[in-house]
Amino acid sequence: MTGAERRTHLLELLHAADTPRSGTSLGKQLGVSRQIVVQDIALLRSQGHKIIATNRGYLAPAAPDNTRSHRLERIFKVRHTPEQAEEELTCIVDLGGCVEDISVNHRVYGRITAPLGLRSRRDVARFMEDMRSGVSTQLSAVTDGYHFHRVSAESEEELDEIARALAAHGFAAEILPYEAEALKNEQHGTANIH
């Protein structure tokens, strides 16, 4: 298999995956080292392919014919303590939502976004364990607990239910007019703001 063929196969594997794939597991499947996978991903990114690195592995946006591409998205502004993070994330995934990412608006650094891809209680538990066992703090700690989540779901009804649940738990925060405008510009109108 040539390098170009391997990279094509790598893209196919990433597009077909519902969860992040580690460099090691991809390397085993492709018959190469993890380092070769890392280099191939760098080459694919330089060619314009969108590949996201998470703490659990690599993700690529779903191919157009994949049903995940038909999910609706909404951006929620929330606030909670670090101890409440698991409750907030579980609230979202239990109602059919996927926490696609987290972002904060930092007054000096600007908008900081990190991919999450949390779809289940299992994903949330792994994420929380990574946070507890690491030396880093939650991203929302830099903004006194305020942050945004881009959440995807199968329907507007699911997104509405998630919004009600976040409000009922006391996590929902008001999106200020300047934030709503910035989010709309950033999302190019593709996600609802809540």
URTARA-V198943 format. One record per residue. N is the residue number from 1. RES is the residue in three letters. PHI is phi as a letter, one per 20 degrees, with the letter a starting at -180 (999 if undefined). Layout:
# URTARA-V198943
n=N res=RES phi=PHI
n=N res=RES phi=PHI
This chain:
# URTARA-V198943
n=1 res=MET phi=999
n=2 res=THR phi=f
n=3 res=GLY phi=g
n=4 res=ALA phi=f
n=5 res=GLU phi=f
n=6 res=ARG phi=f
n=7 res=ARG phi=f
n=8 res=THR phi=f
n=9 res=HIS phi=f
n=10 res=LEU phi=g
n=11 res=LEU phi=f
n=12 res=GLU phi=f
n=13 res=LEU phi=f
n=14 res=LEU phi=f
n=15 res=HIS phi=f
n=16 res=ALA phi=e
n=17 res=ALA phi=f
n=18 res=ASP phi=e
n=19 res=THR phi=c
n=20 res=PRO phi=g
n=21 res=ARG phi=d
n=22 res=SER phi=f
n=23 res=GLY phi=f
n=24 res=THR phi=f
n=25 res=SER phi=f
n=26 res=LEU phi=f
n=27 res=GLY phi=f
n=28 res=LYS phi=f
n=29 res=GLN phi=f
n=30 res=LEU phi=e
n=31 res=GLY phi=m
n=32 res=VAL phi=c
n=33 res=SER phi=f
n=34 res=ARG phi=g
n=35 res=GLN phi=f
n=36 res=ILE phi=f
n=37 res=VAL phi=f
n=38 res=VAL phi=g
n=39 res=GLN phi=f
n=40 res=ASP phi=f
n=41 res=ILE phi=f
n=42 res=ALA phi=f
n=43 res=LEU phi=f
n=44 res=LEU phi=f
n=45 res=ARG phi=f
n=46 res=SER phi=f
n=47 res=GLN phi=e
n=48 res=GLY phi=n
n=49 res=HIS phi=f
n=50 res=LYS phi=e
n=51 res=ILE phi=c
n=52 res=ILE phi=d
n=53 res=ALA phi=e
n=54 res=THR phi=d
n=55 res=ASN phi=f
n=56 res=ARG phi=d
n=57 res=GLY phi=p
n=58 res=TYR phi=d
n=59 res=LEU phi=c
n=60 res=ALA phi=c
n=61 res=PRO phi=g
n=62 res=ALA phi=f
n=63 res=ALA phi=f
n=64 res=PRO phi=g
n=65 res=ASP phi=e
n=66 res=ASN phi=e
n=67 res=THR phi=f
n=68 res=ARG phi=f
n=69 res=SER phi=f
n=70 res=HIS phi=e
n=71 res=ARG phi=f
n=72 res=LEU phi=e
n=73 res=GLU phi=c
n=74 res=ARG phi=b
n=75 res=ILE phi=d
n=76 res=PHE phi=d
n=77 res=LYS phi=e
n=78 res=VAL phi=c
n=79 res=ARG phi=b
n=80 res=HIS phi=a
n=81 res=THR phi=e
n=82 res=PRO phi=g
n=83 res=GLU phi=f
n=84 res=GLN phi=e
n=85 res=ALA phi=g
n=86 res=GLU phi=f
n=87 res=GLU phi=f
n=88 res=GLU phi=f
n=89 res=LEU phi=f
n=90 res=THR phi=f
n=91 res=CYS phi=g
n=92 res=ILE phi=f
n=93 res=VAL phi=f
n=94 res=ASP phi=f
n=95 res=LEU phi=e
n=96 res=GLY phi=n
n=97 res=GLY phi=e
n=98 res=CYS phi=d
n=99 res=VAL phi=e
n=100 res=GLU phi=f
n=101 res=ASP phi=b
n=102 res=ILE phi=c
n=103 res=SER phi=b
n=104 res=VAL phi=c
n=105 res=ASN phi=d
n=106 res=HIS phi=e
n=107 res=ARG phi=f
n=108 res=VAL phi=d
n=109 res=TYR phi=e
n=110 res=GLY phi=n
n=111 res=ARG phi=e
n=112 res=ILE phi=d
n=113 res=THR phi=c
n=114 res=ALA phi=c
n=115 res=PRO phi=f
n=116 res=LEU phi=c
n=117 res=GLY phi=m
n=118 res=LEU phi=e
n=119 res=ARG phi=d
n=120 res=SER phi=b
n=121 res=ARG phi=g
n=122 res=ARG phi=f
n=123 res=ASP phi=f
n=124 res=VAL phi=f
n=125 res=ALA phi=f
n=126 res=ARG phi=f
n=127 res=PHE phi=g
n=128 res=MET phi=f
n=129 res=GLU phi=f
n=130 res=ASP phi=f
n=131 res=MET phi=f
n=132 res=ARG phi=f
n=133 res=SER phi=e
n=134 res=GLY phi=e
n=135 res=VAL phi=d
n=136 res=SER phi=e
n=137 res=THR phi=e
n=138 res=GLN phi=f
n=139 res=LEU phi=g
n=140 res=SER phi=f
n=141 res=ALA phi=f
n=142 res=VAL phi=f
n=143 res=THR phi=c
n=144 res=ASP phi=l
n=145 res=GLY phi=n
n=146 res=TYR phi=f
n=147 res=HIS phi=a
n=148 res=PHE phi=c
n=149 res=HIS phi=c
n=150 res=ARG phi=e
n=151 res=VAL phi=d
n=152 res=SER phi=d
n=153 res=ALA phi=b
n=154 res=GLU phi=f
n=155 res=SER phi=b
n=156 res=GLU phi=f
n=157 res=GLU phi=f
n=158 res=GLU phi=f
n=159 res=LEU phi=f
n=160 res=ASP phi=f
n=161 res=GLU phi=f
n=162 res=ILE phi=f
n=163 res=ALA phi=f
n=164 res=ARG phi=f
n=165 res=ALA phi=f
n=166 res=LEU phi=f
n=167 res=ALA phi=f
n=168 res=ALA phi=f
n=169 res=HIS phi=e
n=170 res=GLY phi=n
n=171 res=PHE phi=e
n=172 res=ALA phi=f
n=173 res=ALA phi=c
n=174 res=GLU phi=f
n=175 res=ILE phi=e
n=176 res=LEU phi=f
n=177 res=PRO phi=g
n=178 res=TYR phi=f
n=179 res=GLU phi=f
n=180 res=ALA phi=f
n=181 res=GLU phi=f
n=182 res=ALA phi=f
n=183 res=LEU phi=f
n=184 res=LYS phi=f
n=185 res=ASN phi=f
n=186 res=GLU phi=f
n=187 res=GLN phi=e
n=188 res=HIS phi=l
n=189 res=GLY phi=m
n=190 res=THR phi=e
n=191 res=ALA phi=c
n=192 res=ASN phi=f
n=193 res=ILE phi=d
n=194 res=HIS phi=c
